[in-house]
Amino acid sequence: MPRTNTRQPPSAHMTTMTAWRRPGLMLALPTTERLKVRKRREGQRRRRREPAIDRTTTCRALLLILASLVAGPAPLLASSPPTVLESAGFNAALPQRALFRHWQQTTAKRHDAAPLKTEAPPRIRRIRERPALPTALAERRQRYAALIDGEARRQGLDPALVHAVIRAESSYRPRARSPAGACGLMQLMPATAARFGVTDLWEPAENIRGGVTYLRFLMDRFDGDLRLVLAAYNAGEGAVAKYADQIPPYRETQQYVHRVLGYLEKT
């Protein structure tokens, strides 16, 4: 029985792929395929013709261009070899040390010619107005101002000092009472009140008299040192004497002295 040819005819794709690989048969390719092959071959020829550029040489050339921009083109071009800028392949070696030295000298000359201004601009001092006392505090102060001023002058003290102490102690509240047991406008302890002949701690006049008398005693005890007087009024004269007539290292006492002095400056 004779054999029959069962081989399939080649497809159009196989015919095309076989045709373009054979030399001289590019016309068998479609138009778009021919353009792609032509561009690919032209790129291969171009890469074979052009020499490879060394990265190190390229960096040196970029350094030369940067230095010429910083130092100015005229002096640098005059001192550079004529073949460096003319050659497009950057094959010539550049004097990096000389180039860096030239850049340093040019930069130093520029700084000497035009030094940088480091002077700070003048600051405008703002004058703030002294804030007024709150209305309630001002009313309470006015209510007891006559008693305080009269007793302070009688004891030979500055009324402003007594006002500052009362503001820090009770804010002019006659019924103020501390957790430690101090009472009244000037926050007298019961023992201190009995010491200076105060019978009623809640009576504003007696409380002011006892507190001003205690301040007078402390002024004589510490020779008029206001900081020690205020520290002793807060912590007791025994605590100040314990630390060799210095302000005790108590945070409350130190803040109290600072606060009263601040009130005294504002009055």
C-alpha positions in Angstrom: 0.0 0.0 0.0 1.6 3.3 -1.0 2.5 5.8 1.7 0.6 9.1 1.8 2.3 12.3 2.7 0.9 13.3 6.1 3.2 16.3 6.7 1.3 19.6 7.1 2.4 22.6 5.0 4.4 25.2 7.0 2.4 27.9 8.5 2.7 31.5 7.6 4.4 32.4 10.9 7.1 29.7 10.4 7.6 30.8 6.8 8.1 34.4 8.0 10.5 33.5 10.8 12.5 31.3 8.5 12.6 33.8 5.7 14.0 36.8 7.7 16.8 34.8 9.2 18.1 33.9 5.7 20.4 36.5 4.1 18.8 38.5 1.4 15.2 37.5 2.2 14.1 40.5 4.3 11.6 41.4 1.6 9.5 38.4 2.8 8.9 40.2 6.2 6.0 42.5 6.7 6.7 46.3 6.7 6.6 46.7 10.5 8.9 43.7 11.1 11.4 45.0 8.5 11.6 48.4 10.3 12.2 46.7 13.7 14.9 44.5 12.3 16.5 47.4 10.5 16.6 49.6 13.6 18.0 46.7 15.7 20.9 46.2 13.2 21.6 49.9 13.0 21.9 50.1 16.7 24.3 47.2 16.8 26.5 48.8 14.1 26.5 52.1 16.0 27.6 50.5 19.2 30.4 48.7 17.4 31.7 51.9 15.9 31.5 54.1 19.0 34.2 53.6 21.7 33.2 53.0 25.3 33.6 56.0 27.6 35.4 55.5 30.8 33.4 56.5 33.9 36.4 57.8 35.8 37.4 60.0 32.9 33.8 61.3 32.6 33.8 62.1 36.4 37.0 64.1 35.9 35.5 66.0 33.0 32.4 66.9 35.1 34.7 68.0 37.9 36.5 70.3 35.5 33.2 71.8 34.3 32.0 72.3 37.9 35.2 74.0 38.9 35.0 76.3 35.8 31.5 77.4 36.9 32.7 78.1 40.4 36.1 79.8 39.7 35.1 81.5 36.5 35.7 80.2 32.9 38.6 82.5 31.8 41.4 81.7 34.2 40.6 77.9 34.3 40.5 77.5 30.5 43.7 79.4 30.1 45.5 77.1 32.6 44.0 73.8 31.3 45.5 71.7 28.5 44.0 72.6 25.1 43.3 69.0 24.2 41.1 68.4 27.2 38.2 70.5 26.2 38.6 69.7 22.5 38.5 66.0 22.8 35.0 64.6 23.0 36.0 61.2 24.3 37.5 62.6 27.6 40.6 60.4 27.1 43.1 62.8 28.6 43.9 62.8 32.3 43.0 65.9 34.3 45.2 67.4 37.1 42.8 66.9 39.9 45.1 68.1 42.7 46.0 71.2 40.8 42.3 71.8 40.0 41.3 71.5 43.6 44.1 73.8 44.7 43.0 76.4 42.2 39.4 76.1 43.4 40.5 76.6 47.0 42.6 79.7 46.2 39.8 81.3 44.2 37.2 80.6 46.9 39.5 82.1 49.6 40.0 85.3 47.5 36.3 85.7 47.0 35.6 85.4 50.8 38.4 87.9 51.5 37.0 90.4 49.0 33.4 90.1 50.2 33.2 88.8 53.7 30.0 87.4 54.9 27.9 89.6 57.2 27.5 87.8 60.5 26.0 90.7 62.5 22.5 89.9 63.8 19.8 92.4 63.0 18.8 94.7 65.9 16.1 93.4 68.0 13.1 95.6 68.9 12.4 95.6 72.6 8.7 95.5 73.3 7.5 97.4 76.3 4.6 95.6 77.9 2.1 97.4 79.9 1.8 96.3 83.6 -1.3 94.1 83.9 -3.9 95.4 86.2 -5.1 93.4 89.2 -8.3 91.3 88.8 -11.4 93.1 89.8 -12.2 90.9 92.8 -8.6 91.0 94.0 -8.5 94.8 93.6 -11.7 95.2 95.5 -10.5 93.1 98.4 -7.2 95.0 98.4 -9.0 98.3 98.6 -11.1 97.1 101.4 -8.1 96.4 103.7 -5.7 99.1 102.3 -6.2 101.5 105.2 -5.6 98.9 107.9 -2.5 97.6 106.2 -1.0 101.0 105.4 -1.6 102.3 109.0 -0.2 99.3 110.7 2.9 99.2 108.4 3.7 102.8 109.0 3.3 102.3 112.8 5.8 99.4 112.7 8.2 101.3 110.4 7.8 99.0 107.4 7.0 99.6 103.7 3.3 99.1 103.1 4.1 97.6 99.7 6.0 94.8 101.4 3.0 94.0 103.6 0.7 94.1 100.6 3.0 91.7 98.7 3.0 89.3 101.7 -0.7 89.3 102.1 -1.3 88.8 98.3 1.0 85.8 98.3 -0.4 84.4 101.5 -4.2 84.7 101.2 -5.0 87.0 98.2 -6.7 89.3 100.7 -9.2 86.7 101.9 -9.8 87.1 105.6 -11.3 83.5 106.0 -8.4 81.7 104.3 -7.0 78.7 106.0 -4.0 76.5 104.9 -3.7 72.7 105.3 -1.0 73.4 107.9 -3.4 75.5 110.1 -2.4 79.0 109.2 -5.3 81.4 109.3 -6.5 84.9 108.2 -5.1 87.5 105.8 -1.4 87.0 106.8 -1.8 83.3 107.5 -0.6 83.3 111.1 -0.1 80.0 112.9 -1.8 79.7 116.3 1.6 79.6 118.1 2.8 82.7 116.2 -0.4 84.5 116.9 -0.2 83.7 120.7 3.5 84.8 120.6 2.6 88.3 119.4 -0.6 88.8 121.4 -3.3 88.0 118.7 -6.5 86.8 120.4 -8.7 86.4 117.3 -7.1 85.1 114.2 -10.1 85.7 112.1 -10.3 89.4 112.9 -8.6 91.3 110.0 -7.3 94.1 112.2 -5.7 91.8 114.7 -4.4 89.4 112.1 -2.7 92.3 110.2 -1.3 93.6 113.5 0.2 90.2 114.4 1.6 89.6 110.9 3.2 93.1 110.6 4.7 92.8 114.1 6.2 89.4 113.1 7.7 91.0 110.0 9.2 93.7 112.1 10.8 91.1 114.4 12.3 89.3 111.4 13.7 92.5 109.9 15.5 93.1 113.1 16.6 89.5 113.4 18.2 89.3 109.9 19.5 92.9 109.7 17.0 93.9 107.0 17.9 91.1 104.6 14.5 90.9 102.7 15.1 87.5 101.2 15.9 85.9 104.6 12.9 87.7 106.2 10.5 86.3 103.6 12.1 82.8 103.9 11.7 82.9 107.7 8.1 84.2 107.5 7.3 81.1 105.4 9.4 78.4 107.0 10.2 79.9 110.4 13.3 81.6 111.7 14.5 78.3 113.1 14.8 76.8 109.6 16.8 79.8 108.3 19.1 79.6 111.3 19.5 75.8 110.8 21.1 76.5 107.3 23.5 79.2 108.6 21.2 82.1 107.8 20.6 81.0 104.3 17.3 80.3 102.4 16.3 76.7 103.3 16.4 74.3 100.3 12.7 73.9 100.4 11.0 74.3 97.0 7.9 75.9 98.6 10.0 78.5 100.5 12.2 79.3 97.5 9.1 79.8 95.3 7.5 81.9 98.0 10.4 84.3 98.2 10.5 84.6 94.4 6.8 85.2 94.2 6.7 87.9 97.0 9.7 89.8 95.5 7.9 89.7 92.1 4.7 91.2 93.7 6.9 93.8 95.4 8.4 94.9 92.1 5.0 95.3 90.5 3.6 97.5 93.2 
